[in-house]
């Protein structure tokens, strides 16, 4: 059987590959072909089959029809890169796709809110890089109506994460949780554009990690400096403004979640000067604040309650446990019923975005097919999802 060749525009394939963050070699592996063959398609020396075009479209997250356009669209804006390990100056494809995905949903939310005659929130606290990261915390706590007692009494980090997300969504910040993306691509990213600024957190991270990232990215929104982050920065001498912003956002998140006066108070009540601060106290503080032990160890080190050698020792122990945690997560991943699918969808899209789309659907501004496409869900589940979102 002779396969029909597709007369694609080679310039469109090159454009789509580069915009996605793929190299010729990495894309060739994805579409199961040789790099030389792919390069031939890009140069126009050969043509792919229609089945190969569909594979290309699937890998590059583009519609197949795009490869037949007369000319490439304008290059898309790349997010600012706040990652520490960015020596190759290249985003990985999944990170770029998720950023485009989130920006598209932000635009959809803005358009639908306008059609619903809903005026989104717009008066957010602001900060500058010259300001102390602690200075906007009290305003932020009041702005969000953040309940310290709930934080301190809560012993389930997953419940505290839900609570924190609900506070941000109540102020029309879209919170998305990405799926099946390795943490080496990113821990989080933010888009401070109004209306509906965006915070995305990586669901492959622990609950404690996601909580910290959530407020780290809120720091980016306060600074009006969005981008993709890995949160790998130590609070040492920054090399440039990009480093300064990451360090500022780390300190903002750490101080908001773990106030120094509360740490001092706990240490005074539970610390034995003869033995020094032990891992037990670190673990208790971790539970108290619903943050990771790594965050607590760094906080008590910065407060000069432990020395650098003690901090390094704690970190080594935590890293061993982190590897065990990741392995256990891999073993637990599996299927689930319709309800699991709905809640996974809700976590990915966020309750705020989902409620806007479903409100438009319930008000006949969207038909079932359109609403399903905006939420990436089958139309038969729309009413069930609506019941979960609106509590009916």
BAVEX-387004 format. One record per residue (C-alpha): residue in one letter; x negated, y, z. Coordinates in steps of 0.1 Angstrom, whole numbers, plus 5000, padded with zeros to 4 digits. Each point is the difference from the previous one (the first is absolute). Layout:
BEGIN
  aa     x     y     z
   A     X     Y     Z
...
//
This chain:
BEGIN
  aa     x     y     z
   X  5000  5000  5000
   X  4986  5034  4989
   X  5001  5027  5027
   X  5012  5033  4988
   X  4975  5028  5005
   X  5011  5032  5017
   X  4990  5032  4983
   X  4992  5019  5031
   X  4983  5034  5002
   X  4965  4991  5013
   X  4997  5034  5017
   X  5030  4992  5022
   X  4984  4968  5012
   X  4968  5018  5009
   X  5019  5028  5017
   X  5022  4976  5020
   X  4970  4979  5011
   X  4980  5030  5012
   X  5030  5016  5017
   X  5006  4967  5019
   X  4965  4999  5014
   X  4991  4968  4981
   X  4967  4993  4982
   X  4999  4981  4968
   X  4987  4970  5019
   X  5026  5001  5028
   X  5029  5004  4976
   X  4988  4972  4978
   X  5000  4976  5030
   X  5036  5011  5008
   X  5013  4994  4965
   X  4979  4968  4996
   X  4980  5011  4970
   X  4963  5008  4992
   X  4987  5036  5006
   X  4988  5001  4964
   X  5035  4992  4988
   X  5016  5027  5022
   X  4973  5025  4988
   X  5009  4991  4964
   X  5037  5009  5007
   X  4989  5033  5015
   X  4979  5008  4970
   X  5027  4989  4975
   X  4978  4973  4985
   X  5026  4974  5010
   X  5036  4998  5012
   X  5015  4981  5029
   X  5031  4978  4997
   X  5033  5011  5015
   X  4996  4976  5029
   X  4966  5015  5007
   X  5015  5035  4999
   X  5026  4989  5026
   X  4971  4987  5022
   X  4982  5033  4996
   X  5031  5019  5009
   X  5006  4979  5031
   X  4964  5004  5012
   X  4999  5037  4993
   X  5035  5006  5014
   X  5012  5017  4968
   X  5029  4993  4977
   X  4989  4981  4969
   X  5015  5027  4977
   X  4974  5024  5013
   X  4972  4984  4980
   X  5018  5010  4968
   X  5001  5037  5007
   X  4984  5024  4975
   X  4977  5016  5026
   X  4991  4994  5036
   X  5019  5021  5026
   X  4980  5026  5021
   X  4977  4984  5025
   X  5017  4995  5034
   X  4988  5018  5031
   X  4978  4977  5020
   X  5004  5002  5038
   X  4972  5015  5021
   X  4977  4974  5012
   X  4993  4999  5038
   X  4986  4965  5001
   X  4966  4995  5016
   X  4989  4973  4976
   X  5005  5019  4968
   X  4965  4999  4986
   X  5013  4986  4967
   X  5025  5030  4998
   X  5027  4976  4988
   X  5034  4991  5013
   X  5011  4964  4998
   X  5031  4994  4978
   X  5024  4991  5028
   X  4992  5032  5019
   X  5006  5022  4969
   X  5033  4982  4992
   X  5013  5004  5035
   X  4992  5037  5000
   X  5019  5004  4966
   X  5028  4979  5014
   X  5003  5022  5031
   X  4999  5032  4981
   X  5027  4987  4976
   X  5022  4992  5030
   X  4994  5034  5015
   X  5011  5017  4968
   X  5031  4977  4999
   X  5009  5009  5036
   X  4997  5037  4992
   X  5022  4997  4969
   X  5027  4980  5017
   X  5000  5022  5031
   X  5006  5030  4977
   X  5030  4981  4983
   X  5013  4991  5035
   X  4997  5037  5009
   X  4978  4991  5029
   X  4973  5025  5011
   X  4969  4981  5011
   X  4980  5011  5030
   X  4971  5024  4991
   X  4987  5017  5032
   X  4971  4977  5010
   X  4973  5009  5025
   X  4967  5009  4983
   X  4963  5000  5010
   X  4967  5009  4985
   X  4967  4982  4999
   X  4985  5028  5021
   X  5025  4993  5028
   X  4993  4975  5028
   X  5019  4967  4993
   X  5016  5002  5034
   X  5015  5035  4995
   X  5030  4989  4978
   X  5009  4970  5021
   X  5024  5016  5024
   X  5019  5017  4972
   X  5001  4967  4982
   X  5013  4981  5030
   X  5028  5026  5004
   X  5007  5000  4962
   X  5005  4962  5000
   X  5016  4999  5034
   X  4975  4973  5008
   X  5008  4981  5032
   X  4969  4992  5021
   X  5020  4979  5024
   X  5011  4977  4972
   X  4964  4997  4988
   X  4987  4991  5035
   X  5028  4976  5010
   X  5001  4983  4966
   X  4980  4967  4998
   X  5009  4990  4965
   X  4979  5018  4974
   X  5024  4991  4972
   X  5028  5018  5019
   X  4978  5030  5006
   X  4990  5001  4963
   X  5038  5000  4990
   X  5006  5028  5025
   X  4971  5021  4986
   X  5012  4995  4964
   X  5035  5010  5010
   X  4987  5033  5014
   X  4982  5008  4968
   X  5029  4990  4978
   X  5023  5022  5021
   X  4980  5029  4987
   X  5003  4989  4964
   X  4966  4985  4997
   X  5002  4969  4978
   X  4981  4971  5016
   X  4992  4970  4978
   X  4983  4967  5011
   X  4980  4984  4972
   X  4999  4962  4995
   X  4973  4975  4992
   X  4973  5026  4995
   X  4966  4993  5015
   X  4989  5025  5026
   X  4967  5005  4981
   X  5022  5020  4975
   X  5015  5023  5026
   X  5016  5002  5035
   X  5022  5029  4991
   X  5006  5030  4978
   X  5020  5032  5001
   X  5017  5024  4976
   X  5007  5033  5017
   X  5021  5014  4971
   X  5034  5014  5009
   X  5027  4990  5001
   X  4997  4966  5016
   X  4963  4996  5008
   X  4988  4964  4999
   X  4980  4978  5024
   X  4992  4965  4990
   X  4985  4974  5023
   X  4986  4965  4992
   X  5022  4972  5013
   X  4969  4977  4999
   X  4987  5020  5030
   X  5010  4991  5036
   X  5028  5019  5016
   X  4975  5019  5021
   X  4980  5009  4969
   X  5031  5012  4982
   X  5011  5022  5030
   X  4966  5018  5000
   X  5000  5003  4962
   X  5035  5015  5001
   X  4989  5029  5021
   X  4966  5003  4982
   X  5020  5006  4968
   X  5023  5024  5018
   X  4968  5020  5007
   X  4994  5001  4963
   X  5035  5015  4995
   X  4994  5026  5027
   X  4968  5010  4982
   X  5018  4998  4966
   X  4972  4978  4988
   X  5013  4967  4987
   X  4981  4970  4986
   X  4991  4964  5004
   X  4982  4989  5033
   X  4982  4971  5015
   X  4995  5015  5035
   X  4965  4986  5002
   X  4984  5032  5011
   X  4981  5003  5033
   X  5001  5034  5016
   X  4965  5009  4991
   X  4985  5028  4980
   X  5021  5004  4968
   X  4983  5003  4966
   X  5027  5021  4983
   X  5036  5014  5004
   X  5015  4966  4991
   X  4982  4984  5029
   X  5011  5029  5023
   X  5036  4995  4991
   X  4999  4962  5007
   X  4983  5006  5034
   X  5025  5027  5008
   X  5029  4977  4992
   X  4985  4972  5020
   X  4996  5023  5030
   X  5035  5014  4996
   X  5015  4965  5000
   X  4979  4987  5029
   X  5008  5030  5022
   X  5037  5000  4992
   X  5004  4964  5008
   X  4975  4998  5029
   X  4999  5033  5020
   X  4968  5004  5019
   X  5017  5009  5033
   X  5020  4968  4999
   X  4968  4980  4994
   X  4982  5017  5029
   X  5030  4993  5023
   X  5001  4963  4990
   X  4962  4996  5005
   X  5002  5016  5035
   X  5026  4976  5011
   X  4986  4968  4984
   X  4962  5006  4997
   X  4975  4985  5023
   X  4968  5021  4999
   X  4979  4970  5010
   X  5010  4979  4970
   X  5006  5028  4975
   X  5027  4999  4973
   X  5006  4964  4989
   X  5019  4986  4971
   X  5030  4994  5023
   X  5004  5038  5004
   X  4997  5005  4963
   X  5027  4975  4994
   X  5023  5015  5025
   X  4996  5035  4985
   X  5006  4985  4966
   X  5033  4986  5012
   X  5009  5032  5018
   X  4995  5022  4969
   X  5010  4974  4974
   X  4968  5005  4981
   X  4971  4977  4992
   X  4972  4992  5024
   X  4977  5015  4974
   X  5017  5034  5004
   X  4999  4998  5038
   X  4963  4990  5000
   X  4992  5030  4977
   X  5021  5023  5022
   X  4983  4990  5032
   X  4966  5003  4983
   X  5007  5035  4988
   X  5012  5009  5035
   X  4966  4987  5012
   X  5016  4973  5022
   X  4978  4974  4983
   X  4967  5002  4983
   X  4992  4992  4963
   X  4987  4965  5008
   X  5032  4991  5018
   X  5021  5014  4972
   X  4980  4979  4974
   X  5004  4969  5022
   X  5038  5005  5002
   X  5002  5005  4962
   X  4983  4968  4993
   X  5025  4981  5021
   X  5029  5018  4983
   X  4987  4993  4965
   X  4999  4962  5008
   X  5036  5002  5012
   X  5010  5020  4969
   X  4987  4972  4977
   X  5020  4974  5020
   X  5031  5023  4997
   X  4996  5003  4962
   X  4997  4963  4996
   X  5031  4993  5021
   X  5019  5025  4979
   X  4991  4981  4968
   X  5012  4967  5015
   X  5033  5015  5011
   X  5009  5016  4966
   X  5028  4982  4983
   X  5035  5002  4987
   X  5032  5011  5016
   X  5037  5004  4994
   X  5020  5028  4985
   X  4999  5020  5033
   X  4962  4997  5001
   X  4999  5013  4964
   X  5022  5030  5009
   X  4980  5010  5030
   X  4968  4996  4980
   X  5015  5023  4973
   X  5010  5025  5027
   X  4965  5001  5015
   X  4985  5005  4966
   X  5024  5028  4989
   X  5005  5015  5034
   X  5034  5007  5016
   X  5000  5037  4989
   X  4994  4993  4963
   X  5024  4970  5001
   X  5028  5022  5016
   X  4996  5027  4973
   X  5004  4974  4972
   X  5028  4982  5017
   X  5018  5033  5007
   X  4998  5009  4963
   X  5013  4965  4991
   X  5029  5002  5026
   X  5009  5035  4986
   X  5001  4986  4964
   X  4970  5020  4989
   X  4982  4967  4991
   X  5014  4969  4986
   X  4990  4966  5015
   X  4973  4994  4974
   X  4983  5034  5006
   X  5002  4996  5038
   X  4985  4965  4998
   X  4972  5013  4978
   X  4992  5029  5023
   X  4998  4976  5030
   X  4986  4970  4981
   X  5028  4978  5012
   X  5026  4978  4984
   X  5034  5018  4997
   X  5018  4973  5020
   X  4980  5010  5030
   X  5008  5037  4999
   X  5030  4998  5023
   X  4981  4978  5025
   X  4971  5025  5000
   X  5024  5029  5004
   X  5014  4982  5031
   X  4966  4997  5016
   X  4990  5036  4992
   X  5032  5017  5011
   X  5009  4975  5027
   X  5033  4989  4986
//
